[in-house]
Amino acid sequence: MALLTVLNDPKRRGVLCFEEPENGVHEGRIPALVRFLRHAAAFDSEGGEAPFQVITNTHSPQVVEELKDTEIVVADSVMHIDPTSNERSSRTRMRTGVTAVGDMFNPERHLTRAEIERILRHAHDNA
């Protein structure tokens, strides 16, 4: 109900955080759901700006397959082991889909299409 209220507000602004939008949706309807959310985020108010953002999290390969590379942000954990002290540290890395050729050379910040496809294969295999 809250989703319908927000998306039907002609002056909507801000951010909609939508956890696992695929839950309760038949997988055949997921492409339409992703298009619907994309359209909602592209909403252009009277001021000519894009005042509305949709952020979702998902473990669904079907949802990720429907996204454009530039719409994907992947969080993963990276462990570093110091070679001299054997001390371990880990951090969360946030990476986006590649948007330009130069982005391919910064694997700490960007994902290539091949990496996205590998993530999808892994998700399919573990589903």
C-alpha positions in Angstrom: 0.0 0.0 0.0 2.8 2.4 0.8 4.4 1.7 -2.6 1.2 2.6 -4.4 0.8 5.8 -2.3 4.4 7.0 -3.0 4.3 6.2 -6.7 0.9 7.9 -7.2 2.0 11.1 -5.5 2.5 13.6 -8.4 4.9 15.7 -6.3 6.9 12.8 -4.9 10.5 13.5 -3.8 13.3 11.7 -2.0 14.1 8.1 -1.9 12.1 4.9 -1.9 14.0 2.0 -0.3 12.4 -1.3 -1.5 13.8 -4.5 0.0 13.6 -7.5 -2.2 10.9 -6.3 -4.6 10.7 -9.7 -6.2 9.1 -11.2 -3.0 5.5 -12.2 -3.8 5.8 -11.4 -7.5 5.6 -14.2 -10.1 9.0 -14.4 -11.8 7.3 -13.8 -15.2 6.2 -10.4 -13.9 9.7 -9.3 -12.7 10.6 -7.5 -16.0 7.5 -5.4 -15.8 8.2 -4.6 -12.1 11.7 -3.5 -12.9 10.4 -1.3 -15.8 7.8 0.1 -13.5 10.4 1.1 -10.8 12.7 2.5 -13.5 9.9 4.6 -14.8 9.1 5.8 -11.3 12.7 6.9 -10.8 12.8 8.7 -14.2 9.7 10.7 -13.1 10.2 14.3 -14.0 8.3 16.8 -11.9 7.2 20.3 -12.9 10.6 21.7 -11.9 12.4 19.6 -14.6 14.5 17.7 -12.2 14.6 14.1 -11.2 13.5 14.3 -7.6 12.9 10.7 -6.9 15.3 7.7 -6.5 14.5 4.1 -6.0 17.0 1.9 -4.2 16.4 -1.8 -4.0 18.3 -4.8 -2.6 17.9 -8.2 -4.0 19.3 -11.7 -4.2 17.3 -12.5 -7.3 19.1 -13.2 -10.5 15.9 -12.4 -12.4 15.9 -8.8 -11.0 19.6 -8.3 -11.7 19.2 -9.6 -15.3 16.6 -6.9 -15.9 18.9 -4.1 -14.7 21.2 -2.0 -16.8 24.9 -2.2 -15.9 24.8 1.4 -14.7 21.9 0.6 -12.3 23.8 -2.1 -10.4 25.8 -1.6 -7.3 27.3 -4.7 -5.7 28.5 -4.9 -2.1 31.1 -7.6 -1.4 33.6 -8.3 1.3 37.3 -8.1 0.6 39.9 -9.6 3.0 43.5 -8.4 3.0 46.3 -10.4 4.7 49.4 -8.5 5.5 52.3 -10.6 4.1 54.7 -9.7 6.9 52.5 -9.9 10.0 49.8 -12.2 8.7 47.3 -9.7 10.2 43.9 -9.9 8.5 41.5 -7.1 7.8 38.3 -7.0 5.9 36.2 -4.2 4.4 33.0 -3.9 2.3 33.6 -2.8 -1.2 30.8 -1.1 -3.2 31.2 -1.4 -6.9 29.0 -0.1 -9.8 28.5 -1.4 -13.3 31.0 -0.1 -15.9 29.8 3.2 -17.5 32.9 4.0 -19.6 35.8 2.2 -21.1 38.2 3.8 -18.5 36.1 2.3 -15.7 37.2 -1.2 -16.7 40.6 -0.5 -15.3 39.4 0.2 -11.7 38.2 -3.2 -10.3 37.9 -1.7 -6.8 35.1 0.6 -8.0 33.5 -0.9 -11.1 32.2 -4.3 -12.3 32.5 -5.4 -15.9 29.6 -7.2 -17.7 31.6 -10.4 -17.4 31.8 -10.0 -13.6 28.0 -9.3 -13.4 27.3 -12.4 -15.5 29.6 -14.5 -13.2 27.6 -13.2 -10.2 24.4 -14.1 -11.9 25.6 -17.6 -12.7 26.7 -18.1 -9.1 23.3 -16.9 -7.9 21.5 -19.3 -10.4 23.6 -22.2 -9.2 22.9 -21.5 -5.6 19.1 -20.8 -6.0 
